[in-house]
Amino acid sequence: MADTFYNQIAANRRNSLVLALFVIALFGLLGFAIGYATSGSASGALVVTAIAIALGSLAALGSWFGGDSLVLSVSGAKEVDETTAPQLLNVVREMAIAANIPMPKVYIIDDTAPNAFATGRDPQHASVAITKGLLEKLDREELQGVMGHELSHVRNFDIRFALIVGVLVGSIALLADFFLRFTFWGGGRRSNNDRDGGGGGGLQAIMFVVAIVLSILAPIAARLVQLAVNRQREYLADASSVQLTRNPYGIERALAKISEDQEVLEVANRATQHMYFTNPIKKFEARASGLFSTHPPTLDRINRLRELTGDKPLEGADAAELSGLD
C-alpha cells in the first residue's frame, strides 16, 4: 500500500511538471515565431517575448497579493473562530498539524450546497472556506478527508503553482492576441512588402505563417494544458489527504456524497470553480461546460483512492451513477 501511495504522489507531481514545461515551451515557440515574423531577427523575437512576460507578470502581482481576499469576498465567506465553529476549527487544526503548516484562517460560506476551497499564496497566508452544507451533510471522517485535501493544496504550494501556470497561459493569450490584431490592421502585410522589396525574406514569410497558426491554436492548447495541470493537482491532493488522515475511506465517501448532492452552489462561478474540492457547477446547470472541465471525474478520483487500499474499482450501477455527474 505504501509503495502505491508514494508512486501516486510521485506520478502526479511528475505529470504536473511535464505539463507546465509544455506550456513554457509553447510560450517560447510562440514568442520566437511572432518576434521573428514581425522583426525578421532572433533578437526581435526575444524582445516580443520579454514584453509579453512583463505584462503577464504585472497582472499576476495583483492576484498574488490580493487574489485570496477577492475570492473570499466574492464567495461571501465569513471568518469563524473557536466560539462559532469549534468542531470545524478542531478538524482544521488536526490537519494543519499533520501537514506541518501554520493554522490557516477559517471561513464559512452561508450556502447549503456542500463544498470547500483553500486559497493563499503560501502556508503563512492560507485560508480555507467551507460551506454550511458541508458541515451539515458530512460526518467527521468525511470532513477530515476534505480538509486534508484542501490543506494538502496549501502544503504542496498548488495555489502558487497554478498562479505560475496561469501567468504563462495568460501571456500566451496576450501575445497571440497582439499578433493577430497587428496582422489584422495591416502591420504584417507591410512587413511582407518591405522584405519582398529587399529580397531574402523566405524564412520570415514561413515564420509569419507559423506565427498565425500558433496564435490561433496556442491559447486553446495552453488552456487545455492548464486544466490538465489542475486535474493532476487534484489527484495529488487526494493522495496527500490520505497521507495526512491515514484514512482513504473518509475522502472517498466525501467525494461521492458531495458529487451526488443536487444543490447548486450559487456563489461559485467559472472564475473560481477550479478552486473547490469538487466542481461546484453541476452538469445539469446551463453554465456547465464539459469540454473545459476543471476537475477529474469523481469516479476516477474514487478509483484511484481505492487502489491505495487494494479495493476493486467501482463498477456497475455505482460507477454509472457517479460517471453521469461530471
N, C-alpha and C positions, 0 to 999 in steps of 0.2 A: 504493500500500500504506500509506503514512504517513497519508494522509487517512482511509482506512478505519479504521486503528488508532486514531487520535485521536478519530474520530467515535464509535467503540465506547465508549471510555472516557467521553467527554462524555455519551453517551446513558445509560450505566449509572448515572453519578452523578446525572444529572437524574431518572431514574426512581426512584432511591432516595430523593431529596429529596421528590419528589411523594408517594410512598407514606408517608414519615414525616410530611409535612404533613397527609395524610389522617387518620393516627392522631391527631395533635394536634387536628384539627377534630372528629373523632369524640368524643374525650375532652371537649372543651369543650361540645359539644352534649349529651352525656350528663349532664355535671355541671350544666349550666344546667337541663335538663329535670327532673332529680331534685331539685335545690335549689328550683326554683320549685314543684314538686309538693308538697314537704314543708313549705315555708315560706310559699308564696304571694307571694314577692317576689324580685326580681333579686338583692338583697343576700344573701339566704339561699342562692341558687344559687352565688354566689361563695364563700361560706363552706364549703359542702359540697365544692366542687371543690378548694379550698385544703387542706382536711383530707386528701382522698384523695392529693393531690400530696405532702404532707408524709409520710404513712405510706409511700407508694411510694418516696420518696427515702431514707427510713431503711433500707428493705430493700436499696436499691441500694448504699448505702455499704458494707455488708458484702461485696457482690460486688465492689465497686470495689477494695477493699484486700486482700481475701483470696480472691477467686474463683479466681485463677490457681493459687495454691498448692493449693487444694482439688481443682481439676480434675486437676492433675498427680499429686496423691496418689491420688485415686480411680483414675486410669489406670495406676497402678503404674510411673510414669516415673522413671528414674534418670538423674541428671546425668552427662554424659561430658565428657572433655577430649581434648587432643591425643594423649595416650598410648593411650587406649582406643578412639577413633574418629577417626583422623587424616583420612581421606578425607571423612567427613561434615563435620567441622569446616572443612575446606578449602572445600567447596562452600558451606556456610552463610556463611563469611566472604566468599567471592566475591559472593554475592547481597546480603549486607549492605552491602558497598562499592558495588555497583551501585545499590542503593536509597538510599544515603547515610544509613544509620541505624546506630546502635551495634550491635556484635556481640551477639546475644541469647544467653541461656543455652540449651544444647542438651541434650535428654533423649532417652533411648531407652526404648521400651516393649517388654518381652520378650513379643512376640506375632508369630506368623508371617504373620498377615494384613497385607498392605501398606496403609499409610495414614499420615497425619501431620496435625498441627494446630498452630496458633500461639495463644498467649494472652498476656495482659498489657495493662494499661490504656493504655500509650503505648510508643514505641520505647525509652525508657530503662528500662522494666520488662518487656521482652518475653522470651518463651521459645518455643522450638519443640520439639515432641516427635515423634519418628519411630519407627515400629515396626521391629523387626529384619527383618520380612518385606519392608518397603520397601527396605531396604539390600541384601537378598539378591536381590531379583527385578527391580530396576531398574538400568539402566546409568547412567553418569554424566550423560549429556544428559537423561535422564528425571528423574533425581534433581534436577538443576538446575531443571528445569521445575516440579517440585513445591515446591522450596524458594523459587523465585522467586514462586510463587503465595502461599505462606504468609507470606513477608516482605513481600509487597505488602499483605496484610491488615494487617500491623503498620504499614507506611508510610502506608497510607490511613486509619489510625485506625478500621478496621472494627470492632474489638472494642469501642471506645468508642461508636461509632455504634450497634452492636447493643445495648449496655447502655442507651443513652438510649431507644431504641425499646422495649426490654424493660420499662423502668420505666413508660413510658406504657401499654403493654399490661397490665402488672400493675395499674396504677392504675385502668384501665377495669374490669378484672375485680373489683377490690376495691370500687369504687364501685357496680357493678351488684349484687354480692352483698349489700352493705349495704342497698341499697334494697329488693331482693326479700325479704330477711329482715325488714326493717322493715314491709313491706306484709303479709307472711305473718302476722306476730304482731299485726296489727290497728292499727298506727300510722297507716297510710294511710287506713283506714276511719274512724278517729276524726277525722282531718283533714278528710275529706269531710263528716262530720256537722257539724263546727264551722262550716265555711264555708257549708253549706246553711242553718244557723240564722241566719247573719249576712247571707246574700244576696250576690250579685255574685261568685260563685266559678266562673263558667263557664270562664274561661281556665285556672284552676288545675285544674279537672276534666279539661280537654283535655290539659294538660301531664302530669297524672298517668297518663293512658292512654299518652301518648307515652313517658313515662319507663319504664313497664312493658315496652313493646315494645322500646325501646332497650336495656334492661337484659338482655333475653334475647338479642338479636341482636348488640349491640355487641361483647361479648367474643369471639364467634365471628369476626366481621368483622375485629376487631383482630388476632386470632391469624393469620388468613389473610394479612393485610397484612404482619405481622411475617415470616412465611415468605417472602412475595414480596420483601421487603427483603433477607432473607438470600440469596435466589437472585440478586438483582441484584448484591449484593456479590461473589458467587462469579464471575459473569460479569466484573466489574470486575477481580478478582484474576487471572483467566485472562489477560485482555488486558494487565494490568500485568506479568505474568510474562514475556510475550513482549517487552515493552519492556526488561526487565532482562536477559534471556538473549539477545535478538536471535535466537531460535530457536523458532519455533512448533511444530516437529515433536517436540521433546522432551516438552513438556507434553501434546501430543496423544497420543503413544504411551503416556505415563504414565496418562492418563485411561482409555484403552482397556484397558491391562493390569490396572490396579487394579480396574476395574469388572467385568472378566471373571473375576477371581480368586474362587474359590468358598469360600475360608476365611472363617470368622466371627471378627470382632474381639470377643472376649469382654468386654473391659473397657469397651467403648462402651455407652452406654445412651441413652434418649430425651432425657435432660437434656443430654448432651454431643455427640450425633450431629451437630448443626449446625456444630460447630467443625471437623470433619475435612475433608480435601481432597475426598474423595468420601463419600457416605453410607455409614457403616460397617455399618449394619443392612441386610442384603441382603433382596431382595424375597421370597425363599423362606422367611425366618425368620418365626416366629409373632409376634414383636414388631414386625414391619414394619407401616407404615401408609402406604398410597399416597395417601390423602386429604390428609394433612398432611406432604407431602414437604419436607424441609429444603434440598434441593439441586436445581438444574436437572437435567433429563435429560442423561445423559452424551452422547447423540447430539447434542443441541442445543449443548452446550458445544464439542464437537469441530467441528461445522459452523460455529460462529461463529469458531473459530480458523482454519478453512480459508478463510474469507472474507478473512483477512488476507494469505494467500498467493496468492489467486486460484484455489485448487484447487476442484474441483467438490465439492459436499456428498456425504457418504457415501450410497449408495443400495443397493438390492438386498439381498443376503444379509448384507453387513457392517452395514448400517443396521438390519436386522431383528434381528440378534444383539444389538446394543447397546441397541436400544429395548426389548427384553424384560427388561433387567436392572434397570430403575428402577421 
